[in-house]
Amino acid sequence: MDRSFDGIAGASSFALSNPPVVAYASIMASLEVFNKVGMEKLRAKSKLLTAYLELLLVEEVGAKHLRILTPSEPDRRGCQLSLQFKKSVGDVFKVIQREGVICDKREPDVIRIAPTPMYNTFSDVRGFVNVLKTALTEVHGEI
């Protein structure tokens, strides 16, 4: 038996003939939930959650601390907002993580936050803004 392997070039080389059963079952369960709720309702909630987040950030945090890089028009964005901070975000990000908020940091000065409509509520969005304000006060001494 020849032990050499000549793989297919490109993405096709990652194809499997049969997906693992456990992974397939998880995907099917997830798709059933999405199908039950409906993409139209999810997108509508996504637009509302993200608009609410944007409103709170503009009114309560403001341009003194950050700029929203993501387009303001709902049809030009998903649920994620990229927030560019005027000062260092490293310590602010640590406080946000300490408080249990899941988001990510892009060096040198961006934090991305995404209120996902299947899992997050309007209370979660309000909670994040409160955590962010606390983090800014703790790190920079002001809001």
N, C-alpha and C positions, 0 to 999 in steps of 0.2 A: 504494500500500500504506500502510495506517495504521500509524504507528510508535509509537502509544501502547500501554501494557500495563495491563491490568486483571487483577491477580492475585487468586487465591482467598484469602479470609481464613483465618487459622489455620494449623495444621500441614499441612493438605492442600496448601498452596502450595509445600511443599518436595518433593512427590512427583515422581519421575522415571518416565517410561514404561519405560526400560530402564536397569538399573544398568551402570556402566562394567565392561567385561569383566575387567580386571585386579583391580579391587576384588572383583568377584563370585568370581573364582577363589581369591583369598585367603580370603574368607569360607567358601567351600565346603571348602577344605583344613582350615581351623580346625574347622569343624563336624564333619568326618570324624573328626578326632582326639578331639573331645569325645564323639562317638557311639561310637567304639571303646572308650574308657575307661569311659564310662557316668556319668551324673550321680550315681547312688547312691554309687559309689566315690569320686568327686570330693568329694561332700559329706561323706562319712565321713572322708576325709583332711583336709578343711578343718576339721572339728570337732577332730580330733586335733592338727593343727598349731597352731590358735588356742588350744586348751587348754594345750598345751605352752608357747607363748609367754606366756600368762597366768601359768602356774605359775612360770616362770623370772623374770618381772617381779616377782611378789609375793615370791618367796623371795630373789632376789638383788639387786633394786633397792629394792623396798619402799616403804612409805607415806611414808618420810622424803623421798623425791624426787618421787613421782608418785601419781596416782590414776587407775585405769582407769574411764573414763566409760561404756564399752560394757557392756551387760548381761552378767553372768557366765553366764547360762543359754544353752547352745549353740543352742537352738531360737529364741532371741530375737535372734540376731546372725548375721552372715556371718563372713567371715574377718578383717575389719578390727577393730583395737582402737584406740580414741581414748585417748591418754595425756595427761592434764592434769598439767603439772609445777608444783611448788611455787615454783621460781625461773625466771628467764628461759630461754626455749628457743632463742632466736636463735643463740647461739654453739654450743649443743649440736647443733642441727640442722645447722649448717655442718660440724661435725666428722663427723657421721653421713654427710652427703653426700660429704665428702672421702674417706671410707672406701668409697664406692661403694654405699651402701645407698639404695634408692629408697623414699622415703616423702614425706609432705607435712606442711606446718606450717600451723596455723590460729592466727592471732593471737587473743589475746595469748600463750597458754600451752599449746597442744595440738599434739601430733605424732600423725599417724595412720600406722599400719603395718599391712600386710595380707599375711600369708603365703599366697600364692595356691597352691592345691593342684596345679594343673597344672604349675607352674613351680618352686615352692620345695620344699626338703627340710627335714627336722628339723635337719640341720647348718646350714642357712641361718638358721633361727630361733635356734639357739645362737649363731651368728656375730653376728647382730644384737644380741643381749643383751650379748655381749662388747664390741661396738662402742659400745653405749649406755653401758655401765659405764666404758669408757675415756673417752668424751666427757664424762661427768659428772665424772670425776676431773680431766680436763684443764681443764675450764671452771670447776668449782666447788671443785676441790681435795679432793674426797672422794667416797666411794661408800657 
